[in-house]
Each structure stands twice: as structure tokens, then as C-alpha cells.
Amino acid sequence: MKKSPIVWAIAALTIVAALVGVAQAQKDKVIYVSSGKATYKPSPMGGVSQQILVGDPDKGPHATFSKFDPGYDAGMHTHTNDVSLVVIKGAYLYKDEAGEKRVGPGEFLFVPGGHKHWSGGDKTEGALFYEEGSGKFDVIPAK
């Protein structure tokens, strides 16, 4: 079932509103982080590392710079909450029942919570991307 651009715009605005709430809680400080100079913390699941920019992915709305190692394979999965991303470098590989996408630098992808998909990093470059989550980040393996 295709969603109209209006539905996607509303979903994106919802994420922005959640992050504005997080940013307002941190409103006394300006946050600047260069993706090229960030300190990336490896994820326990391996193949992924992150620099948290705003919020806390373990607790609620957040924004991060995230990296997929070259050839990283997240397998088929879902997330409880909506996830939006913009690729900075490399390519974020995405697949769902509608087909495959190679999301490259400057390109945006919105994945609604509960949507079954596969994701991974380009075999040569991996992927570096800015990611926002509307709530706690999780990866639920698909059955």
C-alpha cells in the first residue's frame, strides 16, 4: 500500500517535533559535531557504530551519526519506532517487499515503525548517515 507524500510529510514532522522536545530540554547549549571528527562508539551487535548527537537511543527520541561497516548485514527486521536517515557517505542498502534501494549521499529514507525490511552497508565503503528516531531505538529480528 503506497502512502501519499502528505502522510510521509506528517510522519517526518512528527519526528522533528519529538526531536524539538529533546532539543528544548538541552536548549541551554549549542551542539556542534562534525561527522568526520566524531567519536563513534561500537554497537554491541557489531558492524555498527554511533555518535549520539541529541537524546538517548536507549530511552527515547534521538539523533545520531551512524556507520555501517563495509558489507554490514542487519538481516530482516523491524523497529518499534519510526526511523529517518540521510546518507552522508557510502551507501545505505535497503530492501523490503517493494524492492531494493541504494540510498546514497544526500538521499533521505523514512522507515515507519513496524515496517519489515533489510538494511546493510555498501560492500566497499559501508555507510555513514545521520539518523533520527521518534522513540527508543531497537532492532527486532523478523520471523
Stockholm file with secondary structure:
# STOCKHOLM 1.0

chainA/1-143         MKKSPIVWAIAALTIVAALVGVAQAQKDKVIYVSSGKATYKPSPMGGVSQQILVGDPDKGPHATFSKFDPGYDAGMHTHTNDVSLVVIKGAYLYKDEAGEKRVGPGEFLFVPGGHKHWSGGDKTEGALFYEEGSGKFDVIPAK
#=GR chainA/1-143 SS CCCCHHHHHHHHHHHHHHHHHHHHHTTTSCCCCCTTTCCCEECTTSSEEEEEEEECTTTSCEEEEEEECTTCEEEEEECSSCEEEEEEEECEEEEETTEEEEECTTCEEEECTTCCEEEEEBTTTBEEEEEEESSCCCCEECC
#=GC SS_cons         CCCCHHHHHHHHHHHHHHHHHHHHHTTTSCCCCCTTTCCCEECTTSSEEEEEEEECTTTSCEEEEEEECTTCEEEEEECSSCEEEEEEEECEEEEETTEEEEECTTCEEEECTTCCEEEEEBTTTBEEEEEEESSCCCCEECC
//
